[in-house]
Amino acid sequence: MEKALLSLPFPSALILLLAVISLSSSSSSSSSYVRPKPRETVSVPLDDDADGVTPQQVHISLVGSDKMRVTWITDDDAPSTVEYGTSSGQYPFSAIGSTSSYSYMFYHSGRIHDAIIGPLDPNAVYYYRCSSNPTREFSFRTPPNNLPLKMVVIGDLGQTGWTKSTLEHIAASPYDVLLLPGDLSYADLYQPSWDAFGRLIEPLASSRPWMVTQGNHEIEKIPLLEPHPFKSYNSRYPMPFQLSNSTSNLYYSFDLAASSIHVVMLGSYADFNTGSDQHVWLESDLAGLGKNAWTVALIHAPWYNSNEAHQGEGEEMRKAMEELLYKGRVDVVFAGHVHAYERFARVYNNAADPCGPVHITIGDGGNSEGLANSFVDPKPEISAFREASFGHGRFEVVNGTHALWTWHRNDDDEPVAADQIWITSLASNPACSKKR
């Protein structure tokens, strides 16, 4: 590590050293489990033939029921224009967005472009290009406006060989929307890693909407030097928080399939206590759901966890918000943070409850810190399945009453379906609907 630091220019070496110091308090554990071998960091350099206005790091996200936000970066000034249409090479529609940038210590970002396109038809393929660049055409499919609808869920993604394996498995099967409960790039203060991450995920993130929330690795706060947290995350991954009456990009909600599914993205590292903006917003958001058949919530630090890693780190948020989710008839809560997979039974207030959410930890996307391979023994009764392996999950809402959850383990680079369960919506259970 010392030699690596010495080989870097001073600004980069300083930032990397700060990152090492900030992460030095993390500890590892061991058990009889034989974890997969670590894999190297994956680097996706910018194309040597690219000029300064060539769009890179292209990704899309949902804005309401019929619009899409396109976000991309250029090194030089370029128009914030997206041209699009339903046939390759033909772009009869266009939208003009905005441009921003940010500085972090000695780093200066490229020009971050943001444009909203639409209205768009559901379940349709659109072709588009950014900044009027003729050399790079992208395409995406909009989600259907009815059920069934397929979601991919991954947490703690990072930029390793395991990340690459996970992304390849995701790309191998169709899906409509990707949900990510925090810890994206693992830049950890070293800002060029955000650029590398954007290039790594571009093939998938430019073709399906990615809806994300923040994790602890997005905080990137340095006292006195960089006192404002989430600067890079908020600059690069704007989410449609205003549409759900949220005041922060760190927590928001949106609907899918003509409001058949309501997704709530919560901020584990924004104030969540009673009386806070997030708490007040969540109470109002869940109270206005009406008869939504399915409600899904995402957090970063899990509220239920039988792994020795990060024990109790979600407890304060659980105490502050669990009752709101219970009364709001939330069906499933996805979390990251713990680098392993674990599925719980329906639970509320630390006990099995047929009207509580199914809690699922999915923090095993491919991070560089390794797997959390030491679980509490004996396994709690409320823990239904747990394993320390890299992988991703798929949540297919088939109809108003049933959804299929599958966790795909990345064993030997094969997408092994290691855990699968049918989940029945709480809206279809009269005993639970009365609790709302």
N, C-alpha and C positions, 0 to 999 in steps of 0.2 A: 504494500500500500504506500509506504514512504517513497519508493522509487517512482511509483505511478504519479504521485502528487508532484514530485520534483520535475517530472517531464512535462507537466502542464504549464501554460502561461499563468502568471500570477493571479488574475481575476478568477479563472476557472479553478485553480488550485485552492484558493481561499473558500470559494463557495462549496467545493467538494469536501473540504476539511470541515466546514460548518455542518454539512450533512452527516458526515461520519460521527461528529461529536453528538449531534442531536439524536442519532440512532443507537449510540453506544450503550444506552441503558437497556435495550432489548435483550432478552435472554432466550436461549434455546433449551429444549428438553429432549430427553431420549427415552426410548422404551424398546420393547422387543420387536416392534413393528419395523420392517425393513422398508424405509422410504425409497421412492424412485430416485435415481441418481440426479444430481443437479444438472441444469443445462445453462449454457452460456447466454449472455445477453445478446439479443438479436438487434442488429443495426440495419436500418433501412435508410441509406444515404439519399440525398437529393440527386436526381438524374443529372449526370454531367452535362447533358445537352440542354438542360433547362435554362431559360433565361430568367431574368429577375421577375418577370410578370407571369411566369408559368404558375398556375394554381397548384397548391399542394395541401396536404392535410385536410382534404375535403370530407366533411361529415354533415349529416342531416338530422333534424329532430322535428317532432310534431309541433304544430301550432294550431290548436283547435281541431275541428273535425275535418277540415278540408284544405289545410295549408301546410307547407313544409318550410322550415328554416334551413337554408344552405349556408354553411360556414366554411371559409377557406382562407389560406394565407398566401401572400405573394411577398417576395423580397423587396420589390420596388413598387412604386405607385402604379396602380392599375384600376380600371373602373370596377365598382362594386355591382356589377351587372350579372344576372343569371338569365340566360336564354334557354327556353325549354319547349318541348313538344312531345307528341306521342309517337313520332317516327324518327329513327336514327338519322342524324344529319339535317333535320328540319326543325327549326325553332321559331314557330310563329308567335310565341308569347315571350315576354321578358319582364323582369322586375329589377328595380334599382334599390340597393340597400345602403348600408353605411360602412364606414371604415374606422378602425381604431387601432391602437397599439398600446404597449405598456413597457415599462422598464423595471428591472429587478436587479438591484445591485449594479454590476457592470454589464448586465445583459440587456439588449434591446430587441424586442420581438419584431417579427416582420409585420406587414400590414394585414390586420385581421379583418376580413370582409364578412358581412352578415346581410343576407337578403331573404325575404319571405316571399315565396311563390304560391300561387293559387288564385281562385279555387281549383281544386283538383278532384278528379273522379275517384271513387273508391276502387280498390283492387285493380288498379291500372298501372301500366308501365310508362314512365316518362323518361325521356332522354334530355340531358342538359349539359351546358358548358358554362364555365365561370370566367368572368373578365374577358368575354369574347375571344377566348383563346381557342384557336382552331385545332390544336394538336391533342387535346384531351377531352374526350366525350365521356360522360358518366350516365348512369341510368339507375332508377330506383322503382320499386313497386310500392304503391300506397296500400295501407291496410284495408281489409274488407270492412264494409259497413254493417256486417252482420256476423253471426257466429256460424261455424267455428272460427277461432282466432288463435294463432300460435305466438307465444312469447318465448324468447331465450333469456335466461337469467345467468349472469356471471358477475362475480365480485373479485376484487383484489387482483386485477389483471396483470399489470406489469409488462415487461418486455423481454421475456426469456424464451428459450426453446420450448418450454411448456406452454407459454402464452401462444406461440405460433401453432403448436399442436392443438390447443383449445380452439383457436380461430379457424383452423382447418376443419375440425369436427363440426363447428357451427355452420360453416359454409356448405357442408356436404348435404344438409337437409333444409328444406324450405321453412321459413318463419316470417312473421309479419313485423314484429317490434322487438328490440333488444333492451332489457332493463339492467342497469349496473348500479348496485348499492355501494358505490364508493371505492376509493383507491384505484385510480386509473393508471397514471404513467409511472408512479414511483420516482418522479423527478427528484423529490427530496431536496429542494433548493437549487439543484443544478438544472437551470432552465433549458439548455439544449435538449435535454431528455424529453421535454414536452414536445418538441418538434419531431424527434425520432418516433415517439409514440403516435403522433398524429399520422405520420407516414405509414407506420406499421398497421394501423387499424383501417386506413383509408379504403382498401378494397371492400370491406364489409360495411364500414360506417357511412360510405357514400351511396350504398345501395339499399339500406334499410335504416329506418329511424332509430337512433340510439338515445334513450332517455336515461339520464344519469343523476346521481346525487353524490354529495361529497363524503370523503373518508378522512381519516386523520392525516394521511399523506398529502392531502390537498391543502392543509393549513399553511405550511410554508411561512411561518412567522418568525422573524428574527428581531428580538428586542432592540429598539433604537434604530437599527439599520433598515428593517422591513417590518414595521409595526402592524401593518394591515394584513390580516390573514386572507387566504383564498384569492389573492390577486390574479394569479395565473389561471386558476380554475374558472373564476367568474369571467375573465377576459376571453377564454377559449371555448367555454361550453355554456353559452347562454341558454337557459331553459325558459319555457313559457309561463313563468310564475305569475305574471300580471293577470293572465286570463282566469286564474283561480283565486284572485283577490289576495294573493300573497304579496308581501312587501320585500321578499328576499329570494334571490336565485338559489338559496340553500334549501328551500322547501316549497313544494307546489303540488298540484294534482292535475290530472287530465283524464278524459274519458276515451274509451275505445269501443268500437262496434256499436255505434249509435247509443252510447251510454249504457250498454249491457255490462261494461266493465269499468270500474272506477279505480284508478291507480293513484296512490298517495305516496309521494317521495318526501321523506322526513329528513331533517338535519340533526344528526347526532352531535354535531359540534357547533350548533347554533343554540341559543338559549331556549330551553324547552320547559322550564318550570312554570307552575301555575301563575297566570298573569302576564307571561311573556308573550311577545307577538306571535311566536310559533304556536304556543298552546292555545291562545285565543283563536288563531286562524284555523287550527285543526278542529277545534270544537265546532266552529261554524261550518267548516267544510263538510264534516261528517253528518252534521245535523240536516244539511240540505240535500242529502242524497236521494230522498224519495224511495223508489222501489228498485234501485239498482240491484241486479241479480248477483253481481260479484264485486267485491271490494278487496283490493290488494294493497299492502303497504310495504315500503322499503325503508330500512334503516341501515346504518353501518355497523355499529357495535351491537351484537346480539343481546337480547333481553334474557334469553335462555341459552345456556351453554354448559355442556358437561366436559369440555376440554379444559385442561389445566392452563392453556394460554388465554390471556385476557379475561380471567375470571372476574366477574362482578363489574366490569367496566361499563356495561349497559344498564346497571341496576338503578341509578338515579333517574334515567330517562324512563325506565319501566314504571317506577313508582309515580312519576309525574303524568304519564300519558297512557298507561295500559288501560285504565278504566274508560278513556275516551274511545279507544279502539274496540273494546269489548261492547260498549253501548252502541257503537257505530256498526256493529255486526261485520267486522273485518274478517275475511275468510282465511287469508294467508299473509304472513309477515316474512319477508325475505331479508336476510342480513348478510354482512360480509365480515371483515376484520379478523376472524379466526380462520387460519389457513387450513381448513379441513371442511368436510361436509358433515352435516348433522340435520336430521329431520325429527321433529318432536310431534307428539300427539296433540290434539286440540288442548289448549292449556290456558288457564287464567289464574293469576295470583299464585303462581308456583304449584298449581295442582291441576290434574286432568279435569277438563270441563268441556262437555259436548258442544257448548256455544262459544267457546274461545277460538282464537285463530290457530291454524297450523303454523308453527314457527320453523323456518328452514334457514340454516346457515350455509352459505354458498361462497365462502371466501377462498376458493381454491382455483382461481382462474389461471394462475401461472406466475405468481410473484417471485421475486428474486430472494426473498428471505427464507424460503423453504417451507415445509409443511409443519403444522402443529400436530405432532404425532403422539402426544401423551394425553390420554383421556382419564377422567376421574373413574375410579373403580371402587365399588360396583357401579354399573350403568344405572342412572336413575330410571324409574319406571316410566316417566313421561318421555324419555328419549327412545324413539322407535328405531332409528338407524343412524350409525355414525361410522365414518371412515376417513382417514387422512390420506387422500389421494387428490391429484389434480383432476379437474373436470368442469362441466357446465350443466345447467339444468334447463328443461323445457316444460313450459306450463301451457297446455293446450286447453282452452275453454271450449268445450264441445257444444254445450247448450246452456240454458239457464239454470240447470241443476247439477251438471257434472263437468268436472275438469280432470285431465290426466296430467299428473306430475311425474317426470322422469329425470333422474340424475344420471348423466353419462360420464363414466370414469375414463380417463385417458390412459388406460393400461396398455403398455407396449404399442402406443400410437394407434390403438384400435378404439373406436367409440363404444365401449362396453356399457350397456344399460344396467347399472349396478343396483339401482333402487327405483321402484315404480309404485305409484298408488293412485287410485281414483279418489277424488275429493268431491264431496257433495256440498253445495252452497248452503250457507246458513239461511239465506232467504227462502229456501224451500223447506226449512224445518220450522213448523208453526211454533214450537216451544221456544225457539231462539228468536224468531221475529218479534215475539212479544216483549223481549228484553230491550228492544231498541227504543 
